[in-house]
Amino acid sequence: MFRPHFEMGCEEKKRILLVDLGASMAGVEAYLDGLADFLHSSADLFAICVLKDLAVKLERRGVRVIKIPVFPRIRIFRFIIALFVLSYVVIRHRIAVVQINGFLESILLVPARILNCETIYTRHGSVETELFKWYKQPAKYVPRLLSRYCAHFASRLVCVSETAGAAWKPMFPLGRVTVIPNWVPCLPDYKIRSKDTTRRMHIIYVGRLERYKGLYLLLDALRGITDVTLTVVGDGSYRRALEQLATGLDVEFVGFQSDPTSYYEAADIFVMPSLGPEGLPLVALEAMSHALPCLFSDLSVHREITENGRAAMLFRNGDVEDLREKLSILIASSSQRAQYSEYAYRTIESKYQITAARRAYLQLFGVGA
């Protein structure tokens, strides 16, 4: 088997290639930027990506980035080019470890292993093939099926939540699956939240504007609640439909924000009505880290990060009436908001800080502590 990298001297850093072919900024891209932050001082980093914004972020961390075209109409070209680019980079720069993100990106594990690289595949969700029928939604089913089989070419598979790990561990014997939960990059100082009684209750949603994220449920629920305003932070293919659904409501769409901190600080309640699937939503952790009282759909991963509803109120997934009822309770009860606010912050403080994640990834990549 061809060996593209050689034994390195003690003075040479391990060379790692990060790969993500996603065409829009979301949690996976934020994860990759954070991973580069962990590794850049201990390893020599390269990256293959599509997004200009992600490339800029990575380059600022000293990563040598190869940006490939998006090909929005014929996406498969993106992956074909990446196949050749990955092979060239591995051989040319003697890459030791290739780290892959995404569904169809998993096919790149195959050439990486053929070239004798260690391969680390990060899964940001469960298997998901059961969610789609191959004859109804082949564009969604096929990449997930390929991902399921190509994942076996990974030396190690990393899951970002225990929920995702429980789905993948049965397929990988001998402890090849590692769970390293997502983290918040910076924990703000804790402060008690007090609502200004002269203004409306301010609700915030942060996330991609796609149907499965469930924002349309929140818009429907708000039609039965008075004296509230909603700020929507994010963008996506479903935005126009959501703006039409919001007609007559006090809703502001502010688009994607690279730093939504000011929106978290200005809000009274954070709502994540996602229908799933979810790996471990970074925005949920961010909202909790700002001591925002939160209302989440009762997905398994939301139960995980809230300790089964202690750190945030949960509503039945997809149930508008239950969402409306739970949101009304939070709006009416300042004591409940205060309780969830403090417990959310303490949960992030104890379980999802950056220190533990950095230590785990440095150990995983074998680049020291």
C-alpha positions as CSV (number, residue, x, y, z in Angstrom):
1,M,0.0,0.0,0.0
2,F,1.3,3.5,-0.9
3,R,2.6,5.5,2.1
4,P,2.5,9.2,1.3
5,H,3.9,10.3,4.6
6,F,7.1,9.4,6.2
7,E,8.4,9.1,9.7
8,M,8.6,12.6,11.1
9,G,11.4,14.0,13.1
10,C,10.6,15.1,16.6
11,E,10.7,18.7,15.5
12,E,8.1,18.3,12.8
13,K,4.4,18.8,13.6
14,K,1.9,16.2,12.6
15,R,0.1,17.2,9.4
16,I,-3.7,17.2,9.5
17,L,-6.2,17.7,6.7
18,L,-9.7,19.0,7.6
19,V,-12.4,18.4,5.0
20,D,-15.9,20.0,4.8
21,L,-17.8,20.6,1.5
22,G,-20.9,22.2,3.0
23,A,-22.2,25.2,1.0
24,S,-23.7,27.2,3.8
25,M,-22.5,28.3,7.2
26,A,-24.0,26.2,10.0
27,G,-23.1,24.2,13.0
28,V,-20.7,21.9,11.2
29,E,-18.7,24.9,9.9
30,A,-18.6,26.5,13.3
31,Y,-17.4,23.1,14.7
32,L,-14.6,23.0,12.1
33,D,-13.4,26.5,13.0
34,G,-13.4,25.5,16.7
35,L,-11.4,22.3,15.9
36,A,-8.8,24.3,14.0
37,D,-8.5,26.6,17.0
38,F,-7.7,23.6,19.2
39,L,-5.2,22.1,16.8
40,H,-3.4,24.9,15.1
41,S,-0.6,25.4,17.7
42,S,0.2,21.7,18.0
43,A,-0.2,20.5,14.3
44,D,0.4,21.7,10.8
45,L,-3.1,22.2,9.4
46,F,-4.5,22.0,5.9
47,A,-8.2,22.2,4.8
48,I,-10.4,21.6,1.8
49,C,-13.6,23.6,1.8
50,V,-16.2,25.3,-0.3
51,L,-17.3,28.3,1.7
52,K,-15.4,31.6,1.4
53,D,-16.4,32.6,4.9
54,L,-15.1,29.4,6.4
55,A,-11.9,29.6,4.4
56,V,-11.3,33.1,5.7
57,K,-11.8,31.9,9.3
58,L,-9.5,29.0,8.9
59,E,-6.8,31.0,7.2
60,R,-6.8,33.4,10.2
61,R,-5.9,30.5,12.3
62,G,-2.9,29.7,10.1
63,V,-4.6,26.8,8.2
64,R,-3.5,26.3,4.6
65,V,-6.8,26.2,2.7
66,I,-7.7,24.8,-0.7
67,K,-11.0,26.2,-1.7
68,I,-13.0,24.3,-4.4
69,P,-16.0,25.5,-6.5
70,V,-19.5,25.2,-5.1
71,F,-21.2,23.8,-8.3
72,P,-24.7,24.6,-6.8
73,R,-26.6,22.9,-9.7
74,I,-24.5,19.8,-10.0
75,R,-23.2,19.1,-6.5
76,I,-21.6,15.8,-7.4
77,F,-18.8,17.8,-9.2
78,R,-17.8,19.2,-5.9
79,F,-17.1,15.8,-4.5
80,I,-15.4,14.5,-7.7
81,I,-13.0,17.5,-7.6
82,A,-12.5,17.0,-3.8
83,L,-11.5,13.4,-4.5
84,F,-8.6,14.5,-6.7
85,V,-7.6,17.5,-4.5
86,L,-7.5,15.3,-1.4
87,S,-5.3,12.8,-3.0
88,Y,-2.9,15.5,-4.3
89,V,-2.7,17.2,-0.9
90,V,-2.1,14.0,1.0
91,I,0.7,13.0,-1.3
92,R,2.2,16.4,-1.8
93,H,2.2,17.5,1.9
94,R,2.6,14.0,3.5
95,I,-0.6,14.3,5.5
96,A,-0.8,12.0,8.5
97,V,-4.5,12.4,9.5
98,V,-7.6,13.3,7.4
99,Q,-10.6,14.5,9.3
100,I,-14.0,14.4,7.4
101,N,-17.3,16.1,8.1
102,G,-20.7,15.6,6.4
103,F,-22.8,12.9,4.7
104,L,-21.5,12.5,1.1
105,E,-18.1,13.7,2.2
106,S,-17.7,10.3,3.8
107,I,-16.7,8.8,0.4
108,L,-13.4,10.7,0.8
109,L,-12.5,8.4,3.7
110,V,-11.8,5.7,1.1
111,P,-8.9,7.4,-0.8
112,A,-7.6,8.7,2.5
113,R,-7.3,5.1,3.9
114,I,-5.9,3.8,0.6
115,L,-3.2,6.4,0.9
116,N,-2.5,5.1,4.4
117,C,-3.7,8.1,6.4
118,E,-5.4,7.8,9.8
119,T,-9.0,8.9,9.2
120,I,-11.3,10.6,11.7
121,Y,-14.9,11.0,10.7
122,T,-17.1,13.4,12.8
123,R,-20.8,12.6,12.8
124,H,-23.0,15.5,13.8
125,G,-26.1,13.4,14.0
126,S,-27.5,9.9,14.0
127,V,-27.6,7.4,11.0
128,E,-30.8,8.9,9.6
129,T,-31.4,6.5,6.8
130,E,-34.6,5.4,8.5
131,L,-36.0,9.0,8.0
132,F,-36.2,8.8,4.2
133,K,-37.6,6.4,1.7
134,W,-35.2,5.7,-1.2
135,Y,-37.9,5.8,-3.8
136,K,-39.4,9.1,-2.5
137,Q,-36.4,11.1,-1.5
138,P,-33.3,9.5,-3.1
139,A,-31.3,12.8,-2.9
140,K,-31.5,12.6,0.9
141,Y,-31.5,8.8,1.3
142,V,-28.5,7.9,-0.9
143,P,-25.9,10.2,0.8
144,R,-26.9,8.9,4.2
145,L,-26.7,5.3,3.0
146,L,-23.3,5.9,1.6
147,S,-22.3,7.6,4.7
148,R,-23.3,4.6,6.8
149,Y,-21.1,2.3,4.8
150,C,-18.2,4.6,4.1
151,A,-18.0,5.4,7.8
152,H,-16.4,2.0,8.2
153,F,-13.3,3.3,6.5
154,A,-12.8,5.7,9.5
155,S,-10.0,4.8,11.9
156,R,-12.1,6.6,14.6
157,L,-15.6,8.0,14.5
158,V,-16.4,11.0,16.7
159,C,-20.0,11.8,17.7
160,V,-20.9,15.2,19.1
161,S,-23.5,13.9,21.6
162,E,-24.4,10.8,23.5
163,T,-27.6,10.6,21.5
164,A,-25.7,10.3,18.2
165,G,-23.1,8.0,19.8
166,A,-25.9,5.5,20.8
167,A,-26.9,5.2,17.2
168,W,-23.4,4.6,15.8
169,K,-21.7,2.5,18.5
170,P,-23.5,-0.8,17.7
171,M,-22.1,-0.6,14.2
172,F,-18.5,-0.1,15.3
173,P,-16.9,-2.8,17.5
174,L,-13.7,-2.4,19.5
175,G,-14.4,1.0,20.8
176,R,-13.9,2.9,17.6
177,V,-16.6,5.4,18.4
178,T,-15.7,8.4,20.7
179,V,-18.2,10.9,22.1
180,I,-16.9,14.4,22.5
181,P,-19.8,16.8,23.1
182,N,-20.0,20.1,21.3
183,W,-18.9,23.1,23.4
184,V,-19.3,26.8,23.8
185,P,-16.1,28.7,22.8
186,C,-16.5,31.3,25.5
187,L,-18.7,31.2,28.6
188,P,-20.1,34.6,29.5
189,D,-20.2,35.8,33.1
190,Y,-23.4,34.8,34.8
191,K,-25.9,37.5,35.3
192,I,-29.4,37.4,36.7
193,R,-31.9,38.2,33.9
194,S,-34.7,40.6,34.8
195,K,-37.3,41.6,32.3
196,D,-38.2,45.3,31.7
197,T,-41.9,45.3,32.5
198,T,-42.5,48.3,30.2
199,R,-41.7,46.3,27.1
200,R,-43.1,43.2,25.4
201,M,-41.7,39.8,26.0
202,H,-38.8,39.3,23.6
203,I,-38.4,35.8,22.1
204,I,-35.5,34.8,20.0
205,Y,-34.9,32.0,17.5
206,V,-31.4,31.3,16.1
207,G,-30.7,28.7,13.5
208,R,-31.0,27.7,9.8
209,L,-34.3,28.5,8.1
210,E,-35.2,25.1,6.9
211,R,-38.5,23.3,7.4
212,Y,-37.2,20.6,9.7
213,K,-36.0,23.3,12.1
214,G,-39.7,23.9,13.0
215,L,-39.8,27.6,13.1
216,Y,-43.2,27.5,11.4
217,L,-44.5,25.8,14.5
218,L,-43.4,28.7,16.7
219,L,-45.0,31.2,14.3
220,D,-48.3,29.3,14.5
221,A,-48.1,29.1,18.3
222,L,-47.5,32.9,18.6
223,R,-50.9,33.6,17.0
224,G,-52.5,32.6,20.3
225,I,-50.2,34.8,22.4
226,T,-50.3,38.6,22.9
227,D,-47.7,41.2,23.7
228,V,-44.7,39.3,22.4
229,T,-42.1,40.0,19.8
230,L,-39.9,37.5,18.0
231,T,-36.4,38.0,16.4
232,V,-35.3,35.4,13.9
233,V,-31.6,35.1,13.5
234,G,-30.5,32.9,10.5
235,D,-31.1,32.2,6.9
236,G,-32.0,29.4,4.6
237,S,-34.1,28.1,1.7
238,Y,-37.3,28.2,3.7
239,R,-37.0,31.9,4.7
240,R,-39.4,33.3,2.2
241,A,-42.1,30.9,3.2
242,L,-41.5,31.7,6.8
243,E,-41.7,35.5,6.2
244,Q,-45.1,34.9,4.6
245,L,-46.3,32.8,7.6
246,A,-45.2,35.6,9.9
247,T,-47.6,38.1,8.3
248,G,-49.5,39.9,11.0
249,L,-47.1,39.0,13.8
250,D,-44.4,41.1,15.4
251,V,-41.5,39.3,13.9
252,E,-38.2,40.6,12.6
253,F,-35.9,38.5,10.3
254,V,-32.4,39.8,10.7
255,G,-30.6,37.1,8.6
256,F,-27.4,35.2,9.3
257,Q,-25.2,36.8,12.0
258,S,-21.7,35.6,12.5
259,D,-21.8,36.7,16.1
260,P,-25.4,36.6,17.6
261,T,-24.2,37.6,21.1
262,S,-26.1,40.9,21.2
263,Y,-29.3,39.1,20.2
264,Y,-29.0,36.6,23.0
265,E,-28.3,39.4,25.5
266,A,-31.4,41.3,24.4
267,A,-33.8,38.4,24.5
268,D,-36.0,37.1,27.3
269,I,-36.7,33.6,26.0
270,F,-35.0,31.3,23.5
271,V,-37.1,28.8,21.5
272,M,-35.7,25.9,19.5
273,P,-38.7,24.0,17.9
274,S,-36.6,21.7,15.7
275,L,-38.4,18.5,14.4
276,G,-35.0,16.8,14.1
277,P,-32.8,15.1,13.4
278,E,-30.2,17.1,15.4
279,G,-26.7,16.1,16.5
280,L,-26.1,18.6,19.3
281,P,-27.2,22.2,18.3
282,L,-24.6,24.7,19.0
283,V,-27.2,27.5,19.2
284,A,-28.9,25.7,22.0
285,L,-25.7,25.6,24.0
286,E,-25.0,29.2,23.2
287,A,-28.5,30.3,24.4
288,M,-28.0,28.3,27.6
289,S,-24.6,29.8,28.2
290,H,-26.1,33.3,28.1
291,A,-28.5,32.1,30.9
292,L,-31.5,32.4,28.7
293,P,-34.6,30.5,29.8
294,C,-35.1,28.1,26.9
295,L,-37.9,26.1,25.4
296,F,-36.9,23.1,23.3
297,S,-38.8,20.4,21.4
298,D,-38.3,17.1,23.3
299,L,-35.8,15.5,20.9
300,S,-33.5,13.0,22.5
301,V,-30.6,15.3,22.2
302,H,-32.5,18.2,23.9
303,R,-33.3,15.8,26.7
304,E,-29.7,15.0,26.9
305,I,-28.3,18.6,27.2
306,T,-31.1,19.7,29.6
307,E,-30.9,16.7,31.9
308,N,-34.4,15.6,30.8
309,G,-35.9,19.0,31.1
310,R,-34.3,20.4,34.2
311,A,-32.2,23.0,32.4
312,A,-34.9,24.0,29.9
313,M,-38.6,23.5,29.4
314,L,-39.5,20.9,26.8
315,F,-42.6,20.6,24.6
316,R,-43.9,17.6,22.6
317,N,-42.1,17.6,19.3
318,G,-44.3,18.9,16.4
319,D,-47.2,19.8,18.8
320,V,-48.2,23.5,18.2
321,E,-50.7,23.5,21.1
322,D,-48.2,22.1,23.6
323,L,-45.6,24.6,22.3
324,R,-48.1,27.5,22.8
325,E,-49.1,26.2,26.3
326,K,-45.5,25.8,27.5
327,L,-44.4,29.2,26.0
328,S,-47.4,30.9,27.8
329,I,-46.2,29.4,31.1
330,L,-42.7,30.7,30.6
331,I,-44.0,34.1,29.6
332,A,-46.3,34.3,32.7
333,S,-43.9,33.0,35.3
334,S,-40.8,35.0,36.2
335,S,-39.9,32.5,38.8
336,Q,-39.8,29.6,36.3
337,R,-37.8,31.7,33.9
338,A,-35.3,32.5,36.6
339,Q,-35.0,28.8,37.6
340,Y,-34.4,27.6,34.0
341,S,-32.0,30.5,33.4
342,E,-29.7,29.6,36.3
343,Y,-29.8,25.8,35.7
344,A,-29.1,26.3,32.0
345,Y,-26.0,28.3,32.8
346,R,-24.7,25.9,35.4
347,T,-25.2,22.9,33.0
348,I,-23.0,24.6,30.4
349,E,-20.5,25.5,33.0
350,S,-20.2,22.0,34.3
351,K,-20.5,20.0,31.0
352,Y,-20.0,22.0,27.8
353,Q,-17.0,24.3,28.4
354,I,-14.2,24.5,25.9
355,T,-11.4,23.1,28.2
356,A,-12.7,19.5,28.2
357,A,-13.3,19.5,24.5
358,R,-9.9,20.8,23.7
359,R,-8.2,18.2,25.8
360,A,-10.2,15.4,24.2
361,Y,-9.4,16.5,20.7
362,L,-5.7,16.9,21.3
363,Q,-5.6,13.4,22.7
364,L,-7.7,12.0,19.8
365,F,-5.4,13.5,17.1
366,G,-2.3,12.6,19.1
367,V,-0.8,16.1,19.2
368,G,-0.2,16.5,22.9
369,A,-2.1,18.3,25.6
